[in-house]
């Protein structure tokens, strides 16, 4: 039991999603059960030695990128005060925990334990989506906590159909050899009504299936999806979110023009919106609706150059594995519309997949 304790914690943290957020120090600094689970995994990993860990995936570009982010945080917070630095550092520290999570996952879990964890998560995510859709389809009461007004859409315990849609794509990749579970999971994905997830699904799965068949499948799905709900989100032709996203990109690029070389400082972006309501608690104010624009805005042209090199290195490592490269493509495509590349659960799922791939290639 004690041996499997870290795996149970990771599983529980994933399943709880964003249902629990514990504020510390100030409203914009919050930790989740998954954060706590990962910290405990690091503690367990310190006391466990293991040989034959593949460090190939970690290139010096990761180290350079982390150092650069920290430097931008220090410089960017000079005129904002210590509390701003503390807020930015909290998120920087969490990003480091997730970006290096490959280490504790490799050290703590055997190949069979990783596979069990992957299969358990792949099955449980769609189940959570179904339960949420049936029992709690209306997220509108949660708008007072900064969440969007999603109505009769699958958003799971992550309270966001876009991010949960990408998580479901990961599940579909793991369940590809289990037809019944795959079909059920795909139906759950369809009810997210997430257009970014649909596009990520088609382009990601093109690595493992026929692109024409995928287009036919997603086209048929769009035609058959019910539109009876009064919620705006079920209208796939909706333009409100498109306009909002385009405005967000424009705002972010305007901020970039002020700090072209080093950016605002990592995760100090919300301080550029202090004239807006709920700037310190809003989920939207801390990032940009595009991962590459987020990197550009918060770490400047220098940071984006380093980050693109990092992405290229990761792609060269994963491209020989069809399923891992499919998830990489799905994340990349999805991240043009949401900040998916910096979403902690996505980073951890990718790290878990990397750790399992390393076991297969040792």
C-alpha positions as CSV (number, residue, x, y, z in Angstrom):
1,X,0.0,0.0,0.0
2,X,2.7,2.5,1.0
3,X,4.6,1.7,-2.2
4,X,1.6,2.7,-4.3
5,X,0.7,5.7,-2.2
6,X,2.3,8.3,-4.7
7,X,0.4,6.7,-7.6
8,X,-2.9,6.9,-5.7
9,X,-2.2,10.6,-4.9
10,X,-1.5,11.4,-8.6
11,X,-4.6,9.6,-9.6
12,X,-6.7,11.5,-7.0
13,X,-5.1,14.8,-7.9
14,X,-6.0,14.3,-11.6
15,X,-9.5,13.3,-10.9
16,X,-10.3,16.2,-8.5
17,X,-9.1,18.7,-11.2
18,X,-10.0,22.2,-10.4
19,X,-12.7,21.4,-7.9
20,X,-10.4,22.3,-5.0
21,X,-8.1,25.3,-5.1
22,X,-6.5,26.4,-1.9
23,X,-5.4,30.1,-1.8
24,X,-2.2,30.9,0.0
25,X,-0.8,34.3,0.9
26,X,-3.1,36.1,-1.6
27,X,-6.1,35.4,-3.9
28,X,-4.1,34.8,-7.1
29,X,-1.8,32.2,-5.5
30,X,-3.6,28.9,-5.3
31,X,-2.6,25.2,-5.1
32,X,-4.5,22.2,-6.2
33,X,-4.6,18.6,-5.0
34,X,-2.5,17.7,-8.1
35,X,0.2,20.2,-7.0
36,X,0.3,18.7,-3.6
37,X,0.4,15.1,-5.0
38,X,3.4,16.0,-7.2
39,X,5.3,17.7,-4.3
40,X,4.9,14.5,-2.3
41,X,6.1,12.4,-5.2
42,X,9.3,14.5,-5.3
43,X,9.8,13.9,-1.6
44,X,9.3,10.1,-2.1
45,X,11.7,10.2,-5.1
46,X,14.5,11.8,-3.0
47,X,14.7,8.7,-0.9
48,X,14.6,6.2,-3.7
49,X,17.5,5.4,-6.0
50,X,17.1,4.0,-9.5
51,X,19.5,3.3,-12.3
52,X,18.8,3.4,-16.0
53,X,16.8,6.6,-16.1
54,X,16.8,8.1,-19.6
55,X,17.8,11.8,-19.4
56,X,17.9,12.1,-23.2
57,X,14.8,14.2,-23.4
58,X,16.3,16.9,-21.3
59,X,18.3,19.2,-23.4
60,X,20.2,22.3,-22.2
61,X,17.5,24.4,-23.8
62,X,15.2,23.4,-20.9
63,X,17.7,24.6,-18.4
64,X,18.3,27.8,-20.3
65,X,14.6,28.5,-20.7
66,X,14.0,28.0,-16.9
67,X,16.9,30.4,-16.1
68,X,15.6,32.9,-18.6
69,X,12.1,32.8,-17.1
70,X,13.5,33.4,-13.6
71,X,15.5,36.4,-14.8
72,X,12.5,37.9,-16.5
73,X,10.5,37.4,-13.3
74,X,13.1,39.2,-11.2
75,X,13.4,42.1,-13.7
76,X,9.7,42.4,-14.3
77,X,8.9,42.5,-10.6
78,X,11.4,45.3,-9.7
79,X,8.7,48.0,-10.2
80,X,5.8,45.9,-9.0
81,X,6.9,45.0,-5.4
82,X,7.7,41.9,-3.4
83,X,4.1,40.5,-3.5
84,X,4.1,40.6,-7.3
85,X,7.4,38.7,-7.2
86,X,6.0,36.2,-4.7
87,X,3.0,35.6,-7.0
88,X,5.1,35.2,-10.1
89,X,7.6,33.0,-8.2
90,X,4.8,30.7,-6.9
91,X,3.7,30.0,-10.5
92,X,7.3,29.7,-11.7
93,X,8.0,27.1,-9.0
94,X,4.9,25.2,-9.9
95,X,5.9,25.3,-13.6
96,X,9.3,23.8,-12.6
97,X,7.7,21.1,-10.6
98,X,5.6,20.0,-13.6
99,X,8.2,20.5,-16.4
100,X,10.7,18.3,-14.5
101,X,8.0,15.8,-13.3
102,X,9.6,13.2,-15.6
103,X,12.2,12.6,-12.9
104,X,9.9,11.5,-10.0
105,X,7.6,9.6,-12.3
106,X,10.5,7.6,-13.7
107,X,12.1,7.0,-10.3
108,X,8.9,6.1,-8.3
109,X,7.0,3.9,-10.7
110,X,7.8,0.7,-12.5
111,X,6.7,0.2,-16.1
112,X,3.7,-1.8,-15.0
113,X,2.7,0.9,-12.5
114,X,3.0,3.6,-15.1
115,X,0.8,1.6,-17.4
116,X,-1.8,1.0,-14.7
117,X,-1.9,4.7,-13.9
118,X,-2.2,5.6,-17.6
119,X,-5.0,3.1,-18.2
120,X,-6.8,4.2,-15.0
121,X,-6.7,7.8,-15.9
122,X,-7.7,7.2,-19.6
123,X,-10.8,5.4,-18.4
124,X,-11.7,7.7,-15.5
125,X,-11.5,11.0,-17.4
126,X,-14.4,10.1,-19.8
127,X,-16.4,8.7,-16.9
128,X,-16.0,11.9,-15.0
129,X,-17.2,13.8,-18.0
130,X,-20.3,11.7,-18.3
131,X,-21.1,12.1,-14.6
132,X,-20.6,15.8,-14.8
133,X,-22.8,16.2,-17.9
134,X,-25.7,14.3,-16.3
135,X,-25.5,15.6,-12.8
136,X,-24.0,19.1,-13.1
137,X,-24.4,20.5,-16.7
138,X,-24.6,24.1,-15.7
139,X,-21.4,26.0,-14.7
140,X,-23.1,29.4,-14.7
141,X,-23.3,29.6,-10.8
142,X,-19.5,29.4,-10.7
143,X,-19.0,32.6,-12.7
144,X,-18.6,34.4,-9.4
145,X,-15.4,32.4,-8.9
146,X,-14.0,33.4,-12.3
147,X,-15.2,30.5,-14.5
148,X,-17.0,30.9,-17.8
149,X,-20.7,30.3,-18.3
150,X,-20.7,26.8,-19.8
151,X,-24.1,25.2,-20.1
152,X,-24.8,21.6,-21.2
153,X,-21.3,21.0,-22.2
154,X,-18.8,18.4,-20.9
155,X,-16.2,20.2,-18.8
156,X,-15.4,17.5,-16.2
157,X,-13.8,18.4,-12.9
158,X,-11.6,20.9,-14.8
159,X,-14.5,23.3,-15.3
160,X,-13.4,24.1,-18.8
161,X,-14.5,22.2,-21.9
162,X,-11.4,23.3,-23.9
163,X,-8.8,22.0,-21.6
164,X,-10.8,19.0,-20.7
165,X,-11.3,18.2,-24.4
166,X,-7.5,18.0,-24.8
167,X,-7.3,15.7,-21.8
168,X,-9.9,13.5,-23.4
169,X,-7.8,13.4,-26.6
170,X,-5.0,11.9,-24.5
171,X,-7.5,9.3,-23.2
172,X,-8.5,8.4,-26.7
173,X,-4.9,7.8,-27.7
174,X,-4.4,5.5,-24.7
175,X,-7.7,3.6,-25.5
176,X,-7.2,3.2,-29.2
177,X,-7.0,-0.6,-28.9
178,X,-10.2,-0.8,-26.8
179,X,-12.9,0.0,-29.4
180,X,-15.9,0.1,-27.0
181,X,-14.2,2.4,-24.5
182,X,-12.8,4.5,-27.4
183,X,-16.2,5.1,-28.8
184,X,-17.7,6.1,-25.4
185,X,-14.7,8.4,-24.8
186,X,-15.1,10.0,-28.3
187,X,-18.8,10.7,-27.6
188,X,-17.8,12.4,-24.4
189,X,-15.2,14.5,-26.3
190,X,-18.0,15.5,-28.8
191,X,-20.1,16.9,-26.0
192,X,-17.4,19.3,-25.0
193,X,-18.4,21.3,-28.1
194,X,-14.8,22.5,-28.1
195,X,-13.8,23.5,-31.6
196,X,-10.1,23.7,-30.7
197,X,-10.3,20.2,-29.3
198,X,-12.0,18.9,-32.5
199,X,-9.2,20.4,-34.6
200,X,-6.5,19.1,-32.3
201,X,-8.2,15.7,-32.5
202,X,-8.1,15.5,-36.3
203,X,-4.6,16.8,-36.7
204,X,-3.2,14.8,-33.7
205,X,-4.9,11.5,-34.7
206,X,-3.7,11.9,-38.3
207,X,-0.4,10.4,-37.0
208,X,-2.2,7.1,-36.2
209,X,-5.2,7.1,-38.6
210,X,-6.4,8.2,-42.0
211,X,-6.9,12.0,-42.1
212,X,-9.9,11.6,-44.5
213,X,-11.7,9.2,-42.2
214,X,-11.0,11.6,-39.3
215,X,-12.5,14.5,-41.2
216,X,-15.6,12.4,-42.1
217,X,-15.9,11.4,-38.4
218,X,-15.7,14.9,-37.0
219,X,-17.9,16.3,-39.8
220,X,-20.6,13.7,-39.0
221,X,-20.2,14.5,-35.3
222,X,-20.7,18.2,-35.8
223,X,-23.9,17.5,-37.9
224,X,-25.4,15.1,-35.3
225,X,-24.5,17.0,-32.1
226,X,-27.7,18.3,-30.5
227,X,-28.3,22.1,-30.3
228,X,-31.4,22.0,-28.1
229,X,-29.7,23.6,-25.1
230,X,-30.2,27.4,-24.7
231,X,-26.5,27.7,-23.9
232,X,-24.3,29.7,-26.4
233,X,-21.6,27.1,-26.1
234,X,-23.4,24.4,-28.0
235,X,-23.6,26.5,-31.1
236,X,-20.5,25.6,-33.0
237,X,-21.0,28.5,-35.3
238,X,-20.8,30.9,-32.3
239,X,-18.6,33.9,-32.9
240,X,-18.4,35.5,-29.5
241,X,-15.5,33.3,-28.3
242,X,-13.7,33.9,-31.6
243,X,-14.0,37.7,-31.2
244,X,-12.9,37.4,-27.5
245,X,-9.9,35.3,-28.4
246,X,-8.9,37.6,-31.2
247,X,-9.1,40.6,-28.7
248,X,-7.0,38.7,-26.2
249,X,-4.3,38.1,-28.8
250,X,-4.3,41.8,-29.8
251,X,-4.1,42.9,-26.2
252,X,-1.2,40.5,-25.5
253,X,0.7,41.7,-28.6
254,X,0.2,45.3,-27.6
255,X,1.8,44.4,-24.2
256,X,4.6,42.6,-26.1
257,X,5.4,45.9,-28.0
258,X,6.1,47.5,-24.6
259,X,8.6,44.8,-23.6
260,X,9.8,43.2,-26.8
261,X,13.1,41.7,-25.6
262,X,12.4,40.3,-22.1
263,X,8.6,40.5,-21.8
264,X,6.6,41.4,-18.7
265,X,8.3,38.7,-16.6
266,X,7.1,35.2,-16.2
267,X,3.5,35.0,-15.0
268,X,3.4,38.8,-14.2
269,X,1.0,39.3,-17.1
270,X,-2.0,39.9,-14.9
271,X,-0.4,43.1,-13.6
272,X,-0.9,44.6,-17.0
273,X,-4.6,44.4,-16.4
274,X,-4.9,46.2,-13.1
275,X,-7.4,48.7,-14.6
276,X,-9.8,45.8,-15.2
277,X,-12.3,44.2,-12.8
278,X,-11.1,41.2,-10.8
279,X,-7.7,41.4,-12.4
280,X,-6.1,39.7,-9.4
281,X,-8.5,36.7,-9.3
282,X,-9.6,36.2,-12.9
283,X,-8.5,33.0,-14.6
284,X,-8.0,34.8,-17.9
285,X,-5.8,37.6,-16.7
286,X,-2.8,35.4,-15.8
287,X,-2.2,34.2,-19.4
288,X,-2.9,34.6,-23.1
289,X,-5.2,32.5,-25.3
290,X,-2.1,31.2,-27.1
291,X,0.9,29.5,-25.6
292,X,3.4,31.0,-28.1
293,X,2.0,34.5,-27.6
294,X,2.1,33.8,-23.8
295,X,5.8,33.0,-24.0
296,X,6.4,36.0,-26.3
297,X,4.5,38.4,-24.0
298,X,6.0,37.2,-20.7
299,X,9.6,36.4,-21.8
300,X,10.1,38.4,-24.9
301,X,11.7,37.5,-28.2
302,X,14.7,36.0,-26.4
303,X,12.4,33.7,-24.4
304,X,10.4,32.6,-27.5
305,X,13.6,31.8,-29.4
306,X,14.8,29.6,-26.6
307,X,11.3,28.0,-26.2
308,X,11.0,27.2,-29.9
309,X,14.4,25.4,-29.7
310,X,13.1,23.4,-26.8
311,X,9.9,22.4,-28.7
312,X,12.0,21.4,-31.7
313,X,14.2,19.2,-29.5
314,X,11.1,17.5,-27.9
315,X,9.6,16.9,-31.3
316,X,12.8,15.2,-32.5
317,X,12.6,12.9,-29.5
318,X,8.9,12.0,-29.7
319,X,8.4,11.8,-33.5
320,X,9.4,8.2,-33.8
321,X,6.6,7.2,-31.3
322,X,3.3,7.6,-33.2
323,X,1.1,8.0,-30.1
324,X,3.3,10.4,-28.2
325,X,3.9,12.5,-31.3
326,X,0.2,12.5,-31.9
327,X,-0.4,14.0,-28.4
328,X,2.5,16.5,-29.1
329,X,0.8,17.6,-32.3
330,X,-2.6,17.8,-30.5
331,X,-1.2,20.0,-27.8
332,X,0.6,22.3,-30.2
333,X,-2.5,22.8,-32.4
334,X,-4.7,23.2,-29.3
335,X,-2.3,25.8,-27.8
336,X,-3.0,28.3,-30.6
337,X,-6.4,28.8,-29.0
338,X,-5.7,28.1,-25.3
339,X,-2.6,28.2,-23.2
340,X,-2.4,24.4,-23.3
341,X,1.4,24.0,-23.3
342,X,1.6,25.6,-19.9
343,X,-1.5,23.9,-18.4
344,X,-0.2,21.8,-15.5
345,X,-2.3,18.6,-16.0
346,X,-1.4,18.5,-19.7
347,X,2.3,18.9,-18.8
348,X,2.0,16.0,-16.3
349,X,0.2,13.8,-18.8
350,X,2.9,14.4,-21.3
351,X,5.6,13.7,-18.8
352,X,3.9,10.5,-17.7
353,X,3.7,9.4,-21.4
354,X,7.4,10.3,-21.8
355,X,8.4,8.3,-18.8
356,X,6.4,5.3,-20.1
357,X,8.1,5.6,-23.5
358,X,11.5,5.7,-21.9
359,X,10.8,2.3,-20.2
360,X,9.9,0.8,-23.6
361,X,13.1,2.0,-25.2
362,X,15.6,1.1,-22.4
